[in-house]
Amino acid sequence: MSEQSPVSKSNIPKKALVPLLVLTTLVVVVKLKFEHYNLLFPILLICALAIILKKYKVSKDYRIAFFVLLAINFICFVMPDKTVYRLRNNHRYFWSERPLGLSHFKIRRNTENDTTGIVNPTIIGSISKVYNFPPAIIFASDNNERSWIDTTSFDDSPESKKSLNILLEHEKRHLDIMEIYVSRAQDSVNKMIFYSYGQKYEVVKHYFELSEKVQKAFDAETDHGTIDREIEKWNKKITLLLNKK
């Protein structure tokens, strides 16, 4: 009984890398844009690369190229979308637990009214238009290009420094409120994998509008951070909600 010789592998065609390179580049681009990204894209490419490597003979140069493609797709798969978004938009302000300092604001003189400082809490991020998880990546942010403080009424006296710190803490609390509602919005859209882009957008918009109402109540009840009793009450409430998010 004669032994069968093993099936020899054929040489991989030189043009095989071209479509794989194009597809990998496309996956990287949609990963960066997020809206049309699906986590299955890099998985499918990794599988395709593995099958080709098993089926064909691969020279040293090709093997290096294929492992580079595999590494790129693996990175696309494992790197969180939120991390990618933050790296791409590192010029933006993203909410954190750190207090705000004067460097966060533009320094200007306000002659229009008695407002001493202002922040602009908002929601930034992206919503998926395909079936993906997470369905959206959203962050509490501040449009710090439009955030300002009038420092002309402050000096180096202890009382003045205390007043400035109270103002900075009050403005930070506005951003904390936005973070609370962004967290709720993220939790809600995470459950909306098979919903439309418009439906997910409406949920995010709903929580943004709720945050806006709470911001106004916060300013009204604390008289823009000047009523100590109300400030203490709001500080406890906001801290508790932040710890629950």
N, C-alpha and C positions, 0 to 999 in steps of 0.2 A: 504494500500500500504506500503510495508516494505521499510525501509531505507537501502540503501547500505552502508556497512561499508567501511571506507577509506582503500585504498590499503596500506598495511604495507610495510615499507622499509625493504629489506633484509640486513643482516650484510655484510659489505664490506669484501672481502677475504683478508687474511693477505698478500698474494703474490701480491696484487694490487700495493703496493708501489714500488716493485722492478723494473718493467719496467718504471714506472714514474720517479724513481730516476735515472735510467740509461739514460733515454731520457733527463732529466734535466741536468745531468752531461755532456752529449754530446752537448747540446745546449750551455752550458757555455764554453766548449772547443772550439767549432767552432766560438763562439763569440770572444774569445781571439785570435784565428788564423785569423779570418775575411774572408779568401779567399773562404770558402765554407759556409759562414753564410748567412741566409736569415731572415729578420725580421718577417716573418710569423711563424717561428719555435716556438718562445716563445708564440705567440698569440694562436697557435693551442694547445699547452700544457696547457695554462691557461684555454682555453675553455674545454678541456678534464677534467681537475681537477675540474672545476666548475660543470660539468655534473655529475661526480662521487659523489661529495659532495651532490648534490641534490637528486640523485637516491638511495644512500645507507645510512644506519645508520653508523655513525662515532663516535667512542669512543673519549674520551678526548685526549688520546695519538695520535691517528690517526689524529684528527683534528689539533693538533699542527704541526704534520709532514706535512700535506697537506698545511697548511698556510705557512710553511717554503718554500715548493716547489713553491707555488704561488708567494711568495715574490721574490724568486730567479729568476723565469721566468719574473716577472714584471720588476725587475732591468735590466735583459738582454734586455728587450724591450725598456726601456726608456733611458738607459745610452748610450750616443753617442759613435759610434765606434771610433771616433778620440780621445775621452777622454780615452777609454780603451787602445788604442794603446800607447798613451803618458804615461799612468801609467805603462804599461808593459815595456816601453823602457825609463824609467826616467834617465838612465845613458847616454842617447844620448843628444846632443845639438839640441834644436828646436828653430827655428828663433823666435825672439821677438824684440820689439822696443827698448829694453834696449841696451845701448852701450856695446861694448866689453871691458873687462879689461885684464890686464896681466895674471890673473888667468885662463883665457880661453886657454892660449897658453902654450906649452912646451917652456922652456927657453933653448936655445942652441946657440952655436957659429957656424956661417956659414963661412967656408973658401973656399967654392967652387966657389962662385960668389959674386956680390955685393947686393944680395937680403937680406933685413933686416927682413922680416916677410912674412908669407904666411898662407892663410886659404884654405880649401878644400870644397867649396860649393857643395852640392849634393842634390838629392831627395831621401827621404826614405818614406816608407809606404807600402801599400798592395793594390792589385787589386782583385776584386771579380771574381770568376770563375763561379758563379751562378747568377741568376737574383736577384739583390738586390739594395737597395738604402741606402747609396750612392754606386755607382759602384766601387769606389776606395777611399781610404783615403791616401793623400799624404802631405808631409811636406817639407819645406826647412830646411836643416840641414847642419851641418859642421862636417866633420870628424876631431874632435879636438884632436884625438890621433896623427894626422899627421900635425896639425897646430902648427907653432912655430914662435918665435921672437928671434932675436939676440939682446940682450940688452947691449952688450959690448960697443957699440958706443954711449950709452946714459949715462948721469950723472944727478946730482941734479940741474944743472943750469936751469934757466927759459927757455932758448932757447932749451935746450935738452928736457925738459918736453913738450914743445910745439910741437917739432918734433915727439915725441913719441905719443902724442895725435892725431896728423895728420895721423900717420901710423895706429893707432888703428881705426880711423874713416874710413880710406881708406879700410882696410880689412873688416870692418863692411858693407861698401857699396857693397862689392862683395856678401855678404850674402843677402843684401837687393835686389839686382838684381835677385838672385835666387828665393827669395820669390815672386817677381812680376810674374815670369814665372810659378812658382808652382801654384799660384792663378789662372792664366789663364788655366793651365792644369786641375786643379780641376773643374773649370767651364765647360770645354769642356767635360770631362769624366762624369760629372753629367748628361749630356744629352744623354749618351750612355748606357742606362740601358739594352737594348736587344742586344748589340754588344758583340762580342767575347772577350775573355781575350787578345788575340793577338792584336786586333784592339785598345783596350784601352791602352795596353802597348805601341804601336807605337805612340799614341797621347802624352803620358807622355814623351817618348823618344824624340819626335819632340820638345817639349818645353824645355827639358833639353839641347838639342843641340843649340837651339836659345839662351838660357841663356849663354852657353859657348862662343858663338860668341860675345855677348854683353860684357861679362867679358873681353874678349881680346881687344875689342874696347875701353873699359873703361880704361884699363891699358895703351894702346897705346896713347890715346889722352891726358891722364893726366900724361904721363910718370911715371906711377906707383905712382901717388899721389904727384907729385912735381911741377906741373904747376898750380898755383893758379887760373888763369882765367878759365882753363878747369875744375878744381875741382869744382868751384862754379857753372859752367854750368851743370855739371853732378849731383851735389847735388840737384839742383832745379828740374831737370828732374826726378831723382829717387824718391824724396819726393812726387812729383806730382803723379807719377804712383803708389806709395804705397798707397796714399790717395784714389785712384780710385779703388783699388782692392776689 
